Amino acid sequence: MHAIARRWIEDVLARSPFATPLGIEVVEAETGRVVMKLPFRPQLATAGSIAHGGAIATLIDVTGAAASASGLADGDAIGGATANLAETDGCGLTTEALVIQRGRNQTVSDVTVRDEAGRLVAKAMVTSRIFRRPVTGVA
């Protein structure tokens, strides 16, 4: 994986101002595949110990965008969109995103969300747009 891709995944996406407070962690990253996890905390619940859909949606979005970013080289930046959520109860979550189509200007990733027992709790398709421009201001 190119150093630019790793930097986007670890420094820009997983450590973004929105993702950082959630505690999203990179577990594995290789070209075309990224695994992330979100440990459960009561602050991520919507009621009782049911994980908030927004936390799951953010995990899906960040993991899908990271899978897209896994193929980046100099001069690329990304954005994306997500859908398809289910609830989970009082446990951490792990996502795996696999790029199923990569074009010049976009990628499509299949994202699976599982609980700590390995039970499927959400599934999504994430389309990420790749903007061809110089990367500036990236930590």
C-alpha positions in Angstrom: 0.0 0.0 0.0 1.3 3.5 -0.9 2.3 5.7 2.0 -0.2 8.3 0.9 -3.0 5.7 1.3 -1.8 4.7 4.7 -1.6 8.3 5.8 -5.2 9.0 4.5 -6.5 5.9 6.4 -4.7 6.4 9.7 -4.2 10.2 10.0 -7.1 11.7 8.0 -10.0 9.3 8.2 -9.6 7.4 11.5 -8.3 10.5 13.3 -10.7 13.0 11.8 -12.4 15.4 14.2 -15.6 13.5 13.8 -14.3 9.9 14.1 -11.8 10.5 16.9 -14.3 11.1 19.7 -16.1 7.9 18.7 -12.9 5.8 19.3 -12.7 4.2 15.8 -9.6 2.1 15.5 -7.8 0.7 12.4 -7.3 -3.1 12.9 -6.0 -4.0 9.4 -5.3 -2.1 6.2 -4.2 -3.4 2.8 -5.0 -2.4 -0.7 -8.7 -3.0 -1.3 -9.5 -4.1 2.2 -9.7 -2.4 5.6 -10.9 -3.6 9.0 -11.8 -1.1 11.7 -13.5 -1.4 15.1 -15.6 0.7 17.4 -15.5 -0.4 21.1 -18.8 0.0 22.8 -19.2 2.9 25.3 -22.5 4.1 26.9 -22.0 7.5 25.2 -22.5 5.7 21.8 -26.0 4.3 22.8 -29.3 5.7 21.7 -31.3 4.0 24.5 -30.0 1.6 27.2 -27.2 -0.2 25.5 -28.5 -0.1 21.9 -25.8 1.4 19.7 -26.9 4.6 18.1 -27.4 4.4 14.3 -25.3 7.4 13.8 -22.3 5.7 15.4 -22.8 2.7 13.2 -23.3 4.9 10.1 -20.1 6.8 10.9 -18.2 3.5 11.3 -19.5 2.3 8.0 -18.7 5.6 6.2 -15.1 5.8 7.7 -14.3 2.1 6.9 -15.8 2.4 3.3 -13.8 5.6 2.7 -10.7 3.9 4.1 -11.1 1.0 1.7 -11.4 3.4 -1.1 -8.3 5.3 0.1 -6.3 2.1 0.3 -5.6 2.4 -3.4 -4.6 6.1 -3.4 -1.3 7.5 -4.6 -0.1 11.1 -4.8 -2.7 13.7 -5.9 -5.9 11.9 -4.7 -8.5 12.8 -2.1 -11.8 11.2 -1.3 -15.4 11.6 -0.1 -18.3 9.1 0.2 -21.9 8.1 1.2 -23.4 5.2 3.2 -26.7 3.3 3.8 -28.3 0.2 5.5 -28.2 0.0 9.3 -29.3 -2.4 12.0 -29.1 -2.1 15.8 -26.8 -3.8 18.2 -26.9 -4.2 21.9 -24.1 -3.2 24.3 -21.1 -4.5 22.4 -18.2 -3.3 20.3 -18.4 -3.4 16.6 -16.0 -4.4 13.8 -16.3 -3.4 10.2 -14.7 -4.9 7.1 -14.8 -3.0 3.8 -13.8 -4.7 0.5 -13.5 -2.6 -2.6 -15.6 -4.4 -5.2 -15.1 -1.9 -8.0 -12.4 0.7 -8.5 -12.6 3.2 -11.4 -10.6 6.2 -12.2 -13.0 8.6 -10.3 -14.9 6.4 -7.8 -14.8 3.2 -5.8 -17.6 1.0 -4.5 -17.0 -0.9 -1.3 -19.0 -3.7 0.4 -19.0 -3.0 4.1 -20.0 -5.6 6.8 -20.5 -4.8 10.4 -20.3 -7.5 13.1 -20.6 -7.5 16.9 -18.0 -9.0 19.3 -19.6 -12.5 18.8 -19.2 -12.2 15.1 -23.0 -11.8 14.4 -23.8 -9.7 11.4 -25.5 -6.5 12.5 -25.2 -4.2 9.5 -24.4 -4.3 5.8 -23.8 -1.4 3.4 -22.5 -0.4 0.1 -20.3 2.7 0.1 -19.5 4.7 -3.0 -16.5 7.0 -2.7 -15.6 9.7 -5.1 -11.9 10.2 -5.9 -11.1 13.8 -6.6 -7.9 14.3 -8.6 -6.1 17.2 -7.0 -2.9 17.8 -5.0 -3.1 16.7 -1.4 -2.3 19.7 0.8 -2.6 20.3 4.5 -2.7 16.6 5.3 -1.0 15.7 8.6 
